[in-house]
Amino acid sequence: MEFNTEFLSPNLQIEIYKGLLKPRLIEEKMLVLLRQGKISKWFSGIGQEAISVGVTMALGAEEYILPMHRNLGVFTTRNIPLHRLFAQWQGKASGFTKGRDRSFHFGTQEYKIVGMISHLGPQLGVADGIALASKLNKKHQVTAVFSGEGGTSEGDFHEALNVASVWQLPVLFCVENNGYGLSTPTNEQYNCEHIADRGVGYGMESHIIDGNDIIEVYSKVSEIARSVRENPRPVLIEFKTFRMRGHEEASGTKYVPQELMDVWGEKDPVENYERFLKETGVLNDGQIEAIKAEFTKEIIDNLQIAFEEEDITPNEINELNDVFQVFDFQYLKSNSKVEEIRFVDAVSDSLKQSMQRHENLVIIGQDIAEYGGVFKITEGFVEAFGKERVRNTPICESAIIETAMGLSIAGMKSVVELQFADFISSGFNPVVNYLAKSFYRWGQHADVVLRMPCGAGVGAGPFHSQTNEAWFTKTPGLKVVYPAFPYDAKGLLNTSINDPNPVLFFEHKGLYRTIKQEVPTDYYTLPFGKASLIRSGEQVTIISYGAAVHWALEVLDRHYEIKADVIDLRMIQPLDIEAIYTSVKKTGRVIILQEDSLFGGIASDISALISEHCFEYLDAPVKRVGSLDTPIPFNKRLEEQYLPKVRFEDALLELMNY
């Protein structure tokens, strides 16, 4: 095999060889350790090293790379200390995830690497966000993100490439076409000749590179990266290569024809390049053996460090404290004049004042720019802040939420407007598996607010009416805010944007233009996890949030003889359980009202907590009231039957007469 090294110095050729050799020697050692039971799993990149090493050498040290589980060469080329890599694979504390994740499922800001999650696709959209931050901050940097040919079958691939093309983001989409997605061959993955052919459909430049030719990889990616830094745009690069071992070692390769293995075995990138360097006199046998001996010693020495490290001692407090990044809340009170405004205006004011306070804040969502959003909350924002910071997006919830995560990795804040909370289902994976888990896994916060217009009562039917907060209160790592009044909406949204953790901010669209309140005109914040006692009484505790708070108040206005504590939770993750217990111990009766369908909702957990911790104070069973366990109907009378307004009144009277 010939290599075109005409423009490469001998020293650089040797450095490239060292870059190729190191991950190969590590892998060979790992396969031995796997058979000895000293590591639990291994995803081999043997035969594909040229891609990882060549791409990484072509990028600058400050440019982010998002590799996958067969890209060991990315980590070694970025010179991560081997003992830390080995500790990571053994679940030791000096790894990168404190034993909480395995293999290459981690990132490190120190080395500008963002590792994959098992769902593969989301990292493509995350790369978009990192590249967007680079473009907004005029850093002239590229971001490289890897995928296998199997991963290109996921919707995230399409969404991420489309967003990158529409926004002309400086991303190198590096597809390692290695023949098989686990055991599924390429002819069962896609029906075009080359993955690079898809670039035409995205209006995107694309290239095909021999992934087993280290010099071609390094030279062409270097050239492409230089061009993209000067002229930001996405580029799709398909690397033709082959996976010589199983998807992971337990899978084996029995499904691969032997003749195919033989053909690609002749194209081994390490052996061929080593032979070339010897033939051209750049290296001799003695030098090669010396390099191998040096690397072998480094591997053995660093393995010893990892082996000698004590196993992690579980500490429950440490685990619980690492779910969220510490938030240094600043309680900013307002001394300004107040003005009676609607709920929708309070949300808009918060966004506007937050954009003024945080120059690194970007608002993204469908139709939010010139159109001002479907509820007109961002109307006029383009004129005030420009289209760079107020960005219309394609219809692709998954990629946009991933982009927001990428912005956070690159040090920016974002607010994502979901047109309707229902549509979060199209972006569910990155919310619960990326935003929620990144800080716990490798210490990377997700400085993202997802605005969730929600709720029934407006005849919007099954797909525009859900109040789906319970989907997310179940997932550790997410904060969930759900205000009922304009004052709370503004103050809590300000706090949400300040908080470096992911926040889902539910806004009941039925309240947008029906509820008014006096609200300070300037900026202020409200603390998280603090419920509001909006009425006080001795007979019963009513617990609710969102529009249901107003339904409860309407019932009490009709039954003035009932003296109730009315607790507006305002936030349901974290939950102000102290306020709940204090009230229940005082009244001895409790009823929980939610708009969400009853089974599996937040009322069930609150009821269980009260029963466990306040049982001796109760004078009656805990009551739960919610909507019917059906999808939300469109017809007005059916919707009225679905919602729990009437059932709440009946249940409250029944509780009072118990």
C-alpha positions as CSV (number, residue, x, y, z in Angstrom):
1,M,0.0,0.0,0.0
2,E,1.4,3.4,-1.0
3,F,1.0,6.6,1.0
4,N,1.3,10.1,-0.3
5,T,3.7,11.7,2.2
6,E,5.1,14.3,-0.2
7,F,4.3,17.3,2.0
8,L,4.9,15.6,5.4
9,S,8.2,15.9,7.2
10,P,9.8,12.7,8.5
11,N,9.2,13.8,12.1
12,L,5.5,14.3,11.4
13,Q,5.3,10.9,9.7
14,I,6.8,9.3,12.8
15,E,4.3,11.1,15.0
16,I,1.5,9.8,12.9
17,Y,2.8,6.3,13.3
18,K,3.0,6.7,17.0
19,G,-0.5,8.0,17.1
20,L,-1.7,4.8,15.2
21,L,0.4,2.4,17.2
22,K,-0.6,3.4,20.7
23,P,-4.3,2.6,20.6
24,R,-3.5,-0.7,18.8
25,L,-1.2,-1.8,21.6
26,I,-3.7,-0.7,24.2
27,E,-6.5,-2.6,22.5
28,E,-4.4,-5.8,22.3
29,K,-3.8,-5.5,26.0
30,M,-7.4,-4.9,26.7
31,L,-8.4,-8.0,24.9
32,V,-6.1,-10.0,27.2
33,L,-7.6,-8.3,30.3
34,L,-11.1,-9.0,29.0
35,R,-10.4,-12.7,28.8
36,Q,-8.9,-12.6,32.3
37,G,-12.1,-10.9,33.6
38,K,-10.3,-7.7,34.6
39,I,-12.5,-5.5,32.4
40,S,-16.2,-6.1,31.8
41,K,-16.7,-5.3,28.1
42,W,-14.7,-4.0,25.1
43,F,-15.7,-2.4,21.8
44,S,-12.8,-3.0,19.5
45,G,-11.6,-0.4,17.0
46,I,-8.8,-2.6,15.6
47,G,-8.5,-1.9,11.9
48,Q,-10.2,1.6,12.2
49,E,-7.5,3.5,14.1
50,A,-6.5,5.7,11.1
51,I,-9.9,7.5,11.3
52,S,-9.8,8.4,15.0
53,V,-6.1,9.3,14.9
54,G,-6.2,11.2,11.6
55,V,-9.2,13.3,12.4
56,T,-7.9,14.2,15.9
57,M,-4.5,15.2,14.6
58,A,-6.2,17.4,12.0
59,L,-8.0,19.4,14.7
60,G,-6.7,21.9,17.2
61,A,-6.5,21.0,20.8
62,E,-9.4,23.5,21.6
63,E,-11.7,22.0,19.1
64,Y,-14.3,19.6,20.4
65,I,-14.5,16.0,19.3
66,L,-17.6,13.8,19.9
67,P,-16.3,10.2,19.5
68,M,-18.0,6.8,19.9
69,H,-17.0,3.6,21.5
70,R,-14.6,2.5,18.8
71,N,-12.6,5.7,18.8
72,L,-9.9,5.0,21.3
73,G,-7.5,6.9,19.1
74,V,-9.3,10.1,19.8
75,F,-8.6,9.8,23.5
76,T,-4.9,8.7,23.1
77,T,-4.2,11.4,20.5
78,R,-5.5,14.0,22.9
79,N,-3.0,12.6,25.4
80,I,-5.4,11.6,28.2
81,P,-3.3,10.0,30.9
82,L,-3.6,6.2,30.4
83,H,-4.2,5.4,34.1
84,R,-7.3,7.5,34.0
85,L,-8.6,5.7,30.9
86,F,-7.8,2.4,32.5
87,A,-9.5,3.5,35.8
88,Q,-12.6,4.5,33.8
89,W,-12.9,1.1,32.2
90,Q,-12.5,-0.5,35.6
91,G,-15.1,1.7,37.3
92,K,-12.5,3.4,39.6
93,A,-12.9,6.9,41.1
94,S,-10.0,8.4,39.2
95,G,-11.7,7.7,35.9
96,F,-14.0,10.3,34.4
97,T,-17.4,9.2,35.7
98,K,-16.7,8.1,39.4
99,G,-17.7,4.6,38.4
100,R,-21.1,5.7,37.2
101,D,-20.7,4.8,33.6
102,R,-18.4,2.6,31.6
103,S,-16.1,2.5,28.6
104,F,-16.2,5.7,26.5
105,H,-19.5,7.0,27.9
106,F,-17.9,10.1,29.3
107,G,-16.7,13.5,28.4
108,T,-13.9,15.8,29.6
109,Q,-13.8,19.5,29.2
110,E,-10.0,19.4,29.9
111,Y,-9.4,17.5,26.7
112,K,-12.4,18.9,24.7
113,I,-14.0,15.5,24.3
114,V,-17.7,14.7,24.6
115,G,-18.4,11.0,24.8
116,M,-21.4,9.1,23.4
117,I,-24.4,7.7,25.1
118,S,-25.7,4.3,24.1
119,H,-28.5,5.8,22.1
120,L,-25.9,7.0,19.5
121,G,-27.8,9.7,17.7
122,P,-28.1,12.5,20.2
123,Q,-24.4,13.4,20.1
124,L,-24.9,14.6,16.5
125,G,-27.3,17.3,17.6
126,V,-25.0,18.1,20.5
127,A,-22.2,18.8,18.0
128,D,-24.5,21.3,16.3
129,G,-24.9,23.2,19.6
130,I,-21.1,23.3,20.2
131,A,-20.6,24.5,16.6
132,L,-23.3,27.1,17.0
133,A,-21.6,28.5,20.0
134,S,-18.3,28.7,18.1
135,K,-20.0,30.5,15.3
136,L,-21.9,32.9,17.5
137,N,-18.6,33.7,19.4
138,K,-16.6,33.9,16.2
139,K,-14.0,31.4,17.4
140,H,-13.4,30.0,13.9
141,Q,-13.3,26.4,15.2
142,V,-14.7,23.2,13.9
143,T,-16.5,20.5,15.8
144,A,-16.0,16.8,14.7
145,V,-18.7,14.2,15.6
146,F,-18.5,10.5,14.9
147,S,-21.2,8.0,13.9
148,G,-21.2,4.5,12.5
149,E,-23.1,3.7,9.4
150,G,-25.8,2.1,11.6
151,G,-26.3,5.3,13.5
152,T,-27.1,7.1,10.3
153,S,-30.4,5.2,10.2
154,E,-31.6,7.1,13.3
155,G,-33.8,10.2,13.0
156,D,-31.3,12.2,15.0
157,F,-28.8,11.9,12.1
158,H,-31.3,13.5,9.7
159,E,-32.3,16.2,12.2
160,A,-28.7,17.1,13.1
161,L,-27.5,17.3,9.5
162,N,-30.5,19.4,8.5
163,V,-30.1,21.9,11.3
164,A,-26.4,22.2,10.6
165,S,-27.1,22.8,7.0
166,V,-29.8,25.3,7.5
167,W,-27.7,27.2,10.0
168,Q,-24.4,26.6,8.2
169,L,-22.7,25.3,11.3
170,P,-19.0,24.3,11.3
171,V,-19.4,20.6,11.9
172,L,-17.6,17.7,10.5
173,F,-20.0,14.7,10.5
174,C,-17.6,11.8,10.4
175,V,-19.3,8.5,9.5
176,E,-17.2,5.3,10.0
177,N,-18.8,3.0,7.4
178,N,-17.4,-0.3,8.8
179,G,-19.7,-2.7,7.1
180,Y,-22.0,-3.9,9.9
181,G,-24.3,-2.4,12.6
182,L,-23.7,-5.1,15.1
183,S,-24.7,-8.0,12.7
184,T,-26.8,-6.0,10.2
185,P,-24.9,-5.4,6.9
186,T,-25.1,-2.1,5.1
187,N,-27.5,-3.3,2.5
188,E,-30.1,-3.7,5.3
189,Q,-29.3,-0.3,6.7
190,Y,-29.7,2.0,3.7
191,N,-30.5,1.8,0.0
192,C,-28.0,4.2,-1.6
193,E,-24.5,3.4,-2.8
194,H,-22.7,5.8,-0.4
195,I,-23.7,7.5,2.8
196,A,-21.9,10.5,1.4
197,D,-24.6,10.7,-1.3
198,R,-27.0,12.0,1.3
199,G,-25.1,15.3,1.4
200,V,-26.8,16.4,-1.8
201,G,-30.2,16.1,-0.1
202,Y,-29.1,18.4,2.8
203,G,-27.4,20.9,0.5
204,M,-24.2,19.8,2.1
205,E,-20.6,19.2,0.9
206,S,-19.6,15.6,1.3
207,H,-16.5,13.5,0.8
208,I,-15.5,9.8,0.7
209,I,-12.1,9.0,2.3
210,D,-10.3,5.7,2.6
211,G,-10.6,5.2,6.3
212,N,-7.6,2.7,6.4
213,D,-5.2,5.2,4.8
214,I,-3.9,7.3,7.7
215,I,-2.2,9.9,5.4
216,E,-5.3,10.4,3.3
217,V,-7.4,10.8,6.5
218,Y,-5.0,13.3,8.1
219,S,-4.3,15.3,4.9
220,K,-7.9,15.6,3.6
221,V,-9.5,16.3,7.0
222,S,-6.8,18.9,7.7
223,E,-7.6,20.6,4.4
224,I,-11.4,20.4,5.0
225,A,-11.0,21.7,8.6
226,R,-9.0,24.7,7.5
227,S,-11.6,25.5,4.9
228,V,-14.5,25.2,7.4
229,R,-12.7,27.5,9.9
230,E,-12.6,30.2,7.2
231,N,-16.0,29.5,5.7
232,P,-18.3,27.9,8.4
233,R,-20.4,25.1,7.0
234,P,-21.1,21.5,7.7
235,V,-19.3,18.7,5.9
236,L,-20.4,15.1,5.7
237,I,-17.4,12.7,5.5
238,E,-17.8,9.0,4.9
239,F,-14.8,6.9,5.9
240,K,-14.7,3.5,4.2
241,T,-13.3,1.0,6.6
242,F,-14.2,-2.3,8.2
243,R,-14.8,-3.8,11.7
244,M,-12.4,-6.7,12.1
245,R,-13.8,-7.8,15.5
246,G,-17.3,-8.2,16.9
247,H,-19.6,-5.2,17.7
248,E,-18.3,-6.0,21.2
249,E,-16.2,-9.0,21.9
250,A,-19.0,-11.3,23.1
251,S,-20.8,-10.9,19.7
252,G,-18.0,-12.4,17.6
253,T,-17.9,-12.2,13.8
254,K,-19.5,-15.5,12.6
255,Y,-21.9,-13.5,10.4
256,V,-19.1,-12.0,8.3
257,P,-17.9,-14.0,5.3
258,Q,-14.3,-15.1,5.7
259,E,-13.2,-13.8,2.3
260,L,-14.4,-10.3,3.4
261,M,-12.3,-10.6,6.5
262,D,-9.3,-11.6,4.4
263,V,-9.7,-8.7,2.0
264,W,-9.8,-6.1,4.8
265,G,-7.1,-7.8,6.8
266,E,-4.8,-6.9,3.9
267,K,-5.7,-3.3,4.5
268,D,-4.7,-3.1,8.1
269,P,-3.8,0.6,8.7
270,V,-1.1,0.0,11.3
271,E,0.8,-2.8,9.5
272,N,0.6,-1.2,6.1
273,Y,1.8,2.2,7.3
274,E,4.6,0.6,9.4
275,R,5.8,-1.3,6.3
276,F,5.7,1.9,4.3
277,L,7.9,3.8,6.8
278,K,10.4,1.0,6.8
279,E,10.5,0.8,3.0
280,T,11.0,4.6,2.7
281,G,13.7,4.6,5.3
282,V,11.8,6.9,7.7
283,L,12.0,4.1,10.4
284,N,14.0,1.0,10.8
285,D,13.2,-2.2,12.8
286,G,15.3,-1.0,15.8
287,Q,13.4,2.3,16.1
288,I,10.1,0.5,15.7
289,E,10.9,-1.9,18.5
290,A,12.0,0.9,20.7
291,I,8.7,2.8,20.1
292,K,6.7,-0.4,20.9
293,A,8.8,-1.0,24.0
294,E,8.2,2.5,25.3
295,F,4.4,2.3,24.7
296,T,4.3,-1.2,26.3
297,K,6.0,0.0,29.4
298,E,3.7,3.1,29.6
299,I,0.7,0.8,29.3
300,I,1.9,-1.7,31.9
301,D,2.9,1.1,34.3
302,N,-0.5,2.9,34.0
303,L,-2.4,-0.3,34.3
304,Q,-0.6,-0.9,37.6
305,I,-1.7,2.5,38.8
306,A,-5.3,1.7,38.0
307,F,-5.2,-1.8,39.4
308,E,-3.7,-0.5,42.7
309,E,-6.4,2.1,43.1
310,E,-9.0,1.0,45.7
311,D,-12.5,0.2,44.6
312,I,-15.1,2.9,45.1
313,T,-16.8,2.9,48.5
314,P,-20.5,3.7,48.0
315,N,-21.7,6.8,49.7
316,E,-25.3,7.6,49.4
317,I,-25.0,11.3,50.2
318,N,-22.3,11.7,47.5
319,E,-24.5,10.1,44.9
320,L,-27.6,12.2,45.8
321,N,-25.6,15.4,45.8
322,D,-24.2,14.7,42.4
323,V,-27.5,14.6,40.5
324,F,-27.5,18.4,40.1
325,Q,-24.8,21.0,39.9
326,V,-24.8,23.2,42.9
327,F,-26.9,26.3,42.1
328,D,-25.8,29.5,43.9
329,F,-29.2,31.1,44.0
330,Q,-29.3,34.9,44.2
331,Y,-32.5,36.1,45.7
332,L,-33.2,39.4,43.9
333,K,-36.1,41.3,45.2
334,S,-37.8,44.1,43.4
335,N,-38.5,47.6,44.6
336,S,-39.9,48.8,41.3
337,K,-43.4,49.8,40.6
338,V,-45.9,47.0,39.9
339,E,-48.2,46.7,36.9
340,E,-51.2,44.4,36.4
341,I,-50.2,42.1,33.6
342,R,-51.4,38.7,32.2
343,F,-49.6,35.4,32.7
344,V,-48.4,35.5,29.1
345,D,-46.9,39.0,29.6
346,A,-45.0,37.8,32.7
347,V,-43.4,35.0,30.8
348,S,-42.4,37.4,28.0
349,D,-41.0,40.0,30.4
350,S,-38.9,37.4,32.1
351,L,-37.4,36.3,28.8
352,K,-36.8,39.8,27.7
353,Q,-35.1,40.9,30.9
354,S,-33.1,37.6,31.0
355,M,-31.8,38.2,27.5
356,Q,-30.6,41.6,28.7
357,R,-28.9,40.2,31.7
358,H,-27.3,37.2,30.0
359,E,-25.4,38.0,26.8
360,N,-24.7,34.3,26.3
361,L,-28.4,33.4,26.3
362,V,-30.0,32.1,23.1
363,I,-33.7,31.4,22.6
364,I,-34.6,28.7,20.0
365,G,-37.8,27.2,18.8
366,Q,-40.3,26.9,16.0
367,D,-41.7,30.2,14.7
368,I,-40.3,32.2,17.6
369,A,-38.5,34.8,15.6
370,E,-40.4,37.3,13.3
371,Y,-43.7,35.5,14.0
372,G,-43.1,35.8,17.8
373,G,-44.1,32.2,18.6
374,V,-47.6,30.7,18.3
375,F,-48.6,32.4,21.6
376,K,-46.7,35.7,20.6
377,I,-44.5,35.5,23.7
378,T,-41.3,36.4,21.8
379,E,-43.0,39.0,19.6
380,G,-40.5,41.9,19.0
381,F,-37.5,39.9,20.2
382,V,-35.8,39.8,16.9
383,E,-35.8,43.6,16.7
384,A,-34.4,43.8,20.2
385,F,-31.8,41.0,20.2
386,G,-31.3,39.9,16.6
387,K,-31.8,36.6,14.8
388,E,-28.5,35.1,16.0
389,R,-29.9,35.0,19.5
390,V,-33.6,34.5,18.7
391,R,-33.5,31.5,16.3
392,N,-36.3,29.8,14.3
393,T,-35.7,26.1,14.1
394,P,-36.8,23.4,11.7
395,I,-39.4,21.1,13.1
396,C,-37.1,18.7,14.9
397,E,-37.6,18.7,18.7
398,S,-34.9,16.1,19.3
399,A,-32.0,17.9,17.5
400,I,-33.0,21.3,18.9
401,I,-32.9,20.0,22.5
402,E,-29.5,18.3,21.7
403,T,-28.3,21.6,20.2
404,A,-29.2,23.3,23.5
405,M,-27.1,20.7,25.3
406,G,-24.2,21.5,23.0
407,L,-24.6,25.2,23.7
408,S,-24.3,24.4,27.4
409,I,-21.2,22.4,26.9
410,A,-19.7,25.4,25.1
411,G,-20.5,27.7,28.0
412,M,-23.8,29.2,26.8
413,K,-27.4,29.3,28.1
414,S,-30.5,28.5,26.1
415,V,-34.2,28.5,26.4
416,V,-36.1,26.1,24.1
417,E,-39.7,26.8,23.3
418,L,-41.7,23.7,22.6
419,Q,-44.8,24.9,20.7
420,F,-46.8,22.6,22.8
421,A,-45.7,20.4,25.7
422,D,-47.2,17.4,23.9
423,F,-44.4,17.7,21.3
424,I,-41.7,17.0,23.8
425,S,-42.3,13.3,23.0
426,S,-40.5,13.9,19.7
427,G,-37.5,15.0,21.8
428,F,-37.9,12.7,24.8
429,N,-34.6,10.8,24.5
430,P,-32.2,13.8,24.8
431,V,-34.2,15.1,27.8
432,V,-34.2,12.0,29.9
433,N,-31.0,10.4,28.8
434,Y,-28.7,13.4,28.0
435,L,-29.8,16.5,29.8
436,A,-30.9,14.7,33.0
437,K,-27.8,12.4,33.3
438,S,-24.8,14.3,32.1
439,F,-23.9,16.0,35.4
440,Y,-24.2,12.8,37.4
441,R,-22.3,10.9,34.8
442,W,-19.3,13.2,34.1
443,G,-19.9,16.5,35.7
444,Q,-21.2,18.4,32.7
445,H,-24.2,20.5,33.5
446,A,-27.0,21.2,31.1
447,D,-27.8,24.9,31.3
448,V,-31.1,24.5,29.4
449,V,-34.7,25.6,30.0
450,L,-37.5,23.9,28.1
451,R,-40.6,26.0,28.0
452,M,-43.7,23.8,27.9
453,P,-47.0,25.4,27.0
454,C,-49.5,22.8,28.2
455,G,-53.0,22.0,29.5
456,A,-56.5,21.4,28.5
457,G,-59.7,23.4,28.7
458,V,-59.3,25.2,25.4
459,G,-60.7,22.5,23.0
460,A,-57.3,21.6,21.5
461,G,-57.8,17.8,21.6
462,P,-55.4,14.9,22.3
463,F,-52.2,16.3,20.8
464,H,-52.2,19.9,22.1
465,S,-53.6,19.6,25.6
466,Q,-51.5,17.3,27.7
467,T,-50.1,18.3,31.0
468,N,-47.3,15.8,31.0
469,E,-45.1,16.8,34.0
470,A,-45.2,13.3,35.5
471,W,-43.1,12.1,32.5
472,F,-40.2,14.1,33.9
473,T,-40.7,14.2,37.7
474,K,-39.8,10.5,37.5
475,T,-36.4,11.2,36.0
476,P,-33.6,12.2,38.4
477,G,-31.6,15.2,37.1
478,L,-34.5,17.3,35.9
479,K,-36.2,20.3,37.7
480,V,-39.9,20.8,37.0
481,V,-41.5,24.2,37.5
482,Y,-45.3,24.8,37.1
483,P,-46.6,28.2,38.2
484,A,-50.2,29.3,38.5
485,F,-49.8,33.1,38.7
486,P,-48.0,35.8,36.7
487,Y,-45.9,36.9,39.6
488,D,-44.6,33.4,40.1
489,A,-44.2,32.8,36.4
490,K,-41.9,35.7,36.0
491,G,-39.8,35.2,39.1
492,L,-39.4,31.4,38.7
493,L,-38.6,31.6,35.0
494,N,-35.8,34.1,35.8
495,T,-34.5,31.6,38.4
496,S,-34.8,28.8,35.9
497,I,-32.6,30.6,33.4
498,N,-30.1,31.4,36.1
499,D,-30.0,27.7,37.3
500,P,-27.2,25.8,35.4
501,N,-29.3,22.6,35.6
502,P,-32.0,21.5,33.1
503,V,-35.4,22.9,33.9
504,L,-38.8,22.1,32.4
505,F,-41.0,25.1,32.8
506,F,-44.7,24.3,32.4
507,E,-47.0,27.2,31.3
508,H,-50.7,26.5,31.2
509,K,-51.9,28.0,28.0
510,G,-55.4,28.4,29.5
511,L,-53.9,30.9,32.0
512,Y,-52.0,32.9,29.4
513,R,-54.6,35.5,28.8
514,T,-57.2,34.8,31.5
515,I,-55.2,35.4,34.7
516,K,-53.9,38.9,35.7
517,Q,-51.9,40.0,38.7
518,E,-49.8,42.9,39.8
519,V,-46.2,42.1,39.0
520,P,-43.0,44.2,39.4
521,T,-41.9,45.7,36.2
522,D,-38.2,45.1,36.7
523,Y,-36.2,41.9,37.2
524,Y,-36.5,39.7,40.3
525,T,-36.1,36.0,41.2
526,L,-37.9,33.5,43.4
527,P,-36.4,30.5,45.2
528,F,-36.9,27.0,43.9
529,G,-38.6,24.3,45.9
530,K,-40.8,26.7,47.9
531,A,-44.6,26.3,47.8
532,S,-46.9,29.2,48.2
533,L,-49.7,29.1,50.9
534,I,-52.3,31.2,49.2
535,R,-55.1,30.6,51.7
536,S,-55.0,29.6,55.3
537,G,-57.5,27.5,57.2
538,E,-57.8,24.8,59.9
539,Q,-60.1,22.2,58.4
540,V,-58.4,20.8,55.3
541,T,-55.3,21.0,53.2
542,I,-55.7,21.4,49.4
543,I,-52.6,20.8,47.4
544,S,-52.4,21.7,43.7
545,Y,-50.5,23.5,41.0
546,G,-51.0,25.1,37.6
547,A,-54.5,25.9,36.4
548,A,-56.0,23.4,39.0
549,V,-55.1,25.9,41.7
550,H,-57.7,28.3,40.3
551,W,-60.3,25.5,40.1
552,A,-59.8,24.8,43.8
553,L,-60.2,28.5,44.6
554,E,-63.4,28.7,42.6
555,V,-64.8,25.8,44.6
556,L,-63.8,27.4,47.9
557,D,-65.4,30.6,46.8
558,R,-68.7,28.7,46.5
559,H,-68.2,26.9,49.8
560,Y,-67.0,29.8,52.0
561,E,-67.8,27.6,55.1
562,I,-64.8,25.4,54.3
563,K,-61.6,26.8,55.9
564,A,-58.7,25.4,54.0
565,D,-55.0,25.7,53.6
566,V,-54.5,26.0,49.9
567,I,-50.9,25.1,48.9
568,D,-49.8,26.1,45.4
569,L,-46.8,23.9,44.9
570,R,-45.3,26.1,42.1
571,M,-42.6,23.6,41.6
572,I,-42.9,19.8,41.7
573,Q,-39.2,18.8,41.4
574,P,-37.9,19.6,43.9
575,L,-41.0,19.4,46.0
576,D,-41.6,21.5,49.1
577,I,-42.5,18.5,51.2
578,E,-41.9,20.5,54.4
579,A,-44.8,22.9,53.6
580,I,-47.0,19.9,52.8
581,Y,-46.3,18.1,56.1
582,T,-46.7,21.3,58.2
583,S,-50.1,21.9,56.7
584,V,-51.3,18.3,57.0
585,K,-50.3,18.0,60.6
586,K,-52.3,21.2,61.3
587,T,-55.5,20.2,59.4
588,G,-55.6,16.4,59.5
589,R,-57.3,16.2,56.2
590,V,-55.8,16.5,52.7
591,I,-56.9,16.5,49.1
592,I,-54.6,16.7,46.2
593,L,-55.8,18.1,42.9
594,Q,-54.0,17.7,39.6
595,E,-55.0,18.3,36.0
596,D,-53.0,15.3,34.8
597,S,-54.8,12.0,34.5
598,L,-54.9,10.4,37.9
599,F,-52.9,7.2,37.6
600,G,-49.1,7.7,37.9
601,G,-49.3,11.4,38.4
602,I,-47.6,13.5,41.1
603,A,-50.6,13.3,43.3
604,S,-49.9,9.7,43.9
605,D,-46.4,10.3,45.2
606,I,-47.5,13.1,47.4
607,S,-50.3,10.9,48.8
608,A,-47.8,8.2,49.5
609,L,-45.4,10.5,51.2
610,I,-48.2,11.9,53.4
611,S,-49.3,8.4,54.3
612,E,-45.8,7.3,55.2
613,H,-44.8,10.4,57.2
614,C,-48.0,11.9,58.6
615,F,-50.3,9.0,59.1
616,E,-50.9,9.6,62.8
617,Y,-52.0,13.1,62.1
618,L,-54.7,12.1,59.5
619,D,-58.4,12.2,60.4
620,A,-59.5,10.9,57.0
621,P,-58.0,9.1,54.0
622,V,-55.9,11.1,51.6
623,K,-57.9,12.1,48.6
624,R,-56.5,12.3,45.1
625,V,-58.4,14.0,42.2
626,G,-57.3,14.1,38.6
627,S,-58.5,13.9,35.1
628,L,-59.9,10.7,33.5
629,D,-57.4,8.0,32.5
630,T,-58.2,8.7,28.8
631,P,-56.6,10.8,26.1
632,I,-57.8,14.3,26.1
633,P,-61.0,14.8,24.0
634,F,-61.7,17.7,21.7
635,N,-65.5,18.1,22.1
636,K,-66.3,20.7,24.8
637,R,-68.7,18.6,26.8
638,L,-66.4,15.6,26.6
639,E,-63.4,17.7,27.7
640,E,-65.4,19.1,30.7
641,Q,-66.1,15.5,31.7
642,Y,-62.5,14.6,31.3
643,L,-61.2,17.4,33.6
644,P,-61.6,17.0,37.3
645,K,-63.3,20.3,38.2
646,V,-66.7,18.8,39.2
647,R,-65.2,15.7,40.7
648,F,-63.0,17.8,42.9
649,E,-65.9,19.6,44.4
650,D,-67.7,16.3,45.1
651,A,-64.5,14.8,46.6
652,L,-63.9,17.8,48.8
653,L,-67.4,17.8,50.3
654,E,-67.1,14.0,50.8
655,L,-63.8,14.5,52.6
656,M,-65.2,17.2,54.8
657,N,-68.1,14.9,55.8
658,Y,-65.9,11.9,56.5
